[in-house]
């Protein structure tokens, strides 16, 4: 699998955010809310299809409606999250006008999605040259909700193309 390459210390990670392409089975992670998307084809739900199911440049979350795009994932229970990984636009599209995001934030909550509920667990800047952005937590963080926010790259400060967001972890409670 593309998403499991280059794991530090060859540790196994449990991918919980994707489900089978045919839709059969229990979905652990769903979309709670987002800043939006441009069309029904390149919608926010494409973040959950997994790297192996990306078959074309339409298999992405595409938006150009805000300078601060975000998505909140809801998990079926409280999970201990030990890794987050996401595929930026240049993972699939190599074009002069397609620019990776340069900065992102990951927040978690076990209680809800109000502003006071969120705890910042990752913030990375100057990552525009990374097509796959990955964050491994030394100590797993408990989450019922995961919020992903990013700053678009390039001249158009509102345009993003994200080819998947993977959450790795195990059931906590």
N, C-alpha and C positions, 0 to 999 in steps of 0.2 A: 504494500500500500504506500502511496506517495506520502501520506501524512505521518507515517511511522519511521521515516528515514532520519538518520543522525540523532538518535536519542542519546542523551548524556548517560554515560556509564551503562549503556545497553539495558536500562531498566524497562520493564514492560509497563505499558500504560493502558488503562481501560477506556476506550472511546465510548462515551455514553450519548453523544449528541446526534448521531446519525442512526437511521433505521434502514431496513431493507428497501431497495428501490421499488419493490412491488407494493410497499405499504403494509405488509403483513407483520404482525408482532407489536409488542408494546413500545410506544414512543416515550422515552424518559424525558426528553427535552422538547419543549414547544416554544413558539414565539409568543411572548406576552404582549409587547407593544414595540413601536419603533417610530422614528422620525419620518418614515415614509419611503416610498419607492415610486418609480416613474411609470411602470406598466405592469400588467398582469403576467407577462412572460418573465421578466427579470426582477422578480419580487423578493421580498425579505425571506420567504420560506426556502429559497435556494441555498441559504446558508447552512441548511441541515441535510443536504443530499450526500455529502461525503466526496472526497477527492476522486475516488474511482468512478463516480457517476457523472462527472463533468465531461460532457460529450461535445460541447460547442460553446461559443462565446455568449450564448443566451443563458447559460447555467450559472447565473450570478445574481447578486443583489446590486442593482444599478439605481443610483439616485443622483439628482443634481438640484435638489430643492432646498438644501440648507448647508451652511458652513460648519454645522456641528451635528453630523449624522450620528445616530445611536440606535441600538436595539436592545431590548430586554428579553432574555430567555427565562422561561420558568421551568423548573425541574419538578418531577413528579413527587419527590421527597427531598429531604436534606441530604446532600452528597458532600463528601470530602473531595474537593477538586485539587488535583496535583499538577495539571498542565492545561494550558490554553494554546491553541495554534490556529492561525488563520492565513488564508491565501489571498494576497493582494492582487491587483489587476495584472501586473507583469508576470505573474505565475503562469498565466494563460495567454494574455495578449501582449505582443511585443510590437508596439506602434509608437511613432514619434509623439502623438498627442495623448497617450495613455500613461499616466504618471502614478506611481505608487503613493500611498499615504505616508506622511513623514512622522506622525505622532499618534499614539493611541492610549486609551485608558481602559482598565478593567476594574469593575466594582462588583462586590458580592453583598448579598443580604440573606438572612435567614428568616426575616420577619415580614417584609413587604417591599413595596416599590416607591414609597414616599422619599423625598430628598434626605430626610434624617436617617433612613434605614440603611443607606449605602455605606460600605467601607471600601476605600480604594486599596486594591491589592497589587496593581501593576500600572505603571506609566512608563512609556518609552518614547523618547524623542530621537530625532536624527536616524530614523530607520527606513528612510525613503528607498534605499538601495536593496532592502531585503524584500524579496517577493513572498517568502514564507516567514511570518513573524510568529515566534514561539516563546512562551514564558513557562518555565518550570518553577513551581513553588517548592522551596526547601522544606517547608512545613505545609501540608495540605490545608486549604481553607474551606470552611463549611459554607455551603450555599444552598439556598432554595431558589434564588434568583441571581442571574449573572447579567450585568450591564456592560455592553461594549460600546465605547464612543471613540470616534476618530476624527482626525483633521485631514481633509482631502489634500492631495498634493497637486503640483502643477499650477498653471496660470489660472485655471477655473477653480476657484476656491470652494466649489460646491459639488464637484463631480467625484463619485466613488464607483468602483467596480470591485466587489468582493466575491471571491469564488469559494467561499465556505468558511465556517467557523466551527472548530472542533473543541469540544470540552471533554477532558479526560478525568475520571474519578471513580469513586466507589460509594455505595450506599453507606450513609452514616447513621441515620435514624429512621 
